[in-house]
């Protein structure tokens, strides 16, 4: 799946955010095989939710627990981050935080080995609160967008 719409400075021919993208974490920067760099301090814009009932598939509250997949990927979920446990209060705070067009800053990036397949999780924050996201999935689904 390639992104065919404009992502700020990208053109329709660019394939910077696609499902075949792979990342390598060096210090506090993710380097992709497509030339994309994601780094601590970078600002991202919140895009539209891609899940059912207006929910974000790639973004969870900062207190959400990702269910361990000890025996392999849970087939009910396409991506490991979607298999999470969180309170109603935290989900409501997340819903209020995720307003399309608002900005979030990357505070940390780490490899999450809780769910399978493993993925890079970014800790994001605004002035008031924070969340966590599967950074690759968020970019591919356009739930998070790169700022110029």
C-alpha positions in Angstrom: 0.0 0.0 0.0 1.6 3.3 -1.1 0.5 6.7 -0.1 -0.9 8.3 -3.2 -2.0 11.7 -1.6 0.3 14.6 -0.8 2.0 14.5 2.5 3.1 18.1 2.8 6.4 18.2 0.7 6.0 14.8 -0.8 4.7 14.3 -4.3 2.4 11.6 -5.5 5.3 9.7 -7.0 7.2 9.5 -3.7 6.9 6.2 -1.8 8.3 7.4 1.5 5.4 6.0 3.5 4.4 2.5 2.4 3.8 -0.8 4.0 7.1 -2.2 2.7 9.1 0.4 4.6 11.6 -0.9 7.1 13.3 1.0 9.9 16.6 0.9 11.7 17.0 2.7 15.0 20.3 4.5 15.5 20.6 6.6 18.7 17.3 8.6 18.7 16.6 8.5 15.0 14.7 6.0 12.9 16.2 5.6 9.4 13.9 4.0 6.8 14.9 2.1 3.6 13.0 4.8 1.7 15.2 7.7 3.1 12.7 8.9 5.6 14.1 9.9 9.0 12.0 10.1 12.2 13.7 11.7 15.2 13.1 12.7 18.8 11.8 16.3 18.9 10.2 16.0 15.5 6.7 17.4 15.2 3.9 15.4 13.6 0.4 16.5 12.6 -2.6 14.4 13.7 -4.4 13.0 10.7 -7.8 11.3 10.4 -8.7 8.1 12.3 -8.7 5.0 10.1 -10.5 2.6 12.5 -14.1 1.8 13.2 -16.3 4.4 15.0 -13.6 7.1 14.4 -10.9 5.3 16.5 -7.2 5.4 15.7 -5.7 2.0 14.9 -2.1 3.0 15.5 -2.3 5.4 18.5 -3.1 4.4 22.1 -3.0 6.3 25.4 0.3 6.5 27.2 -1.1 4.2 29.9 -2.5 1.5 27.5 -0.9 -1.9 27.9 -0.2 -3.9 24.7 -1.1 -7.5 25.2 1.9 -9.8 25.0 1.8 -12.2 22.1 3.8 -15.0 23.6 2.7 -17.6 21.1 2.7 -15.4 18.0 0.5 -12.7 16.6 -3.1 -12.6 17.7 -5.0 -13.2 14.4 -8.0 -11.1 15.6 -5.8 -8.0 15.2 -3.9 -7.0 12.1 -1.3 -5.0 14.1 0.1 -5.7 17.5 -0.7 -2.2 18.8 -4.4 -2.8 18.2 -4.4 -5.5 20.8 -4.3 -3.3 23.9 -6.0 -2.8 27.2 -6.9 0.6 28.5 -9.4 2.3 30.8 -12.5 4.2 29.6 -11.0 7.3 31.3 -7.7 7.0 29.4 -9.6 6.3 26.1 -11.7 9.5 26.6 -8.5 11.6 27.3 -7.0 10.1 24.1 -10.1 11.0 22.1 -9.8 14.6 23.3 -6.1 14.8 22.5 -6.4 13.4 19.0 -7.9 16.3 17.1 -7.0 16.2 13.3 -4.7 19.1 12.4 -3.1 19.5 15.9 0.6 18.8 16.5 2.4 16.2 18.6 6.1 16.0 19.4 8.1 12.8 19.5 9.6 12.4 23.0 11.1 8.9 22.6 11.4 6.0 20.2 11.9 2.4 21.1 11.5 -1.1 19.7 8.4 -2.8 21.2 8.9 -6.5 21.6 5.7 -7.0 23.5 3.5 -7.8 20.5 4.4 -9.7 17.4 5.5 -8.7 14.9 7.8 -6.3 16.7 7.3 -2.6 15.9 8.8 0.8 16.7 6.7 2.7 19.2 7.0 6.5 19.6 6.0 8.3 22.7 4.2 11.5 21.6 3.1 14.5 23.6 1.3 17.8 23.2 1.3 20.6 25.7 -1.4 18.9 27.8 -1.0 15.1 27.5 0.6 12.3 25.6 0.1 9.0 23.8 2.0 6.2 22.1 2.0 5.1 18.5 3.2 2.4 16.2 5.1 5.0 14.1 5.2 3.0 10.8 1.6 2.1 10.9 0.6 5.6 11.8 2.4 7.0 8.8 1.1 4.4 6.4 -2.5 4.9 7.6 -2.0 8.7 7.6 -3.1 8.9 11.2 0.1 10.9 11.8 1.5 13.2 9.1 5.0 14.6 8.7 5.4 18.4 9.1 7.5 20.2 6.5 
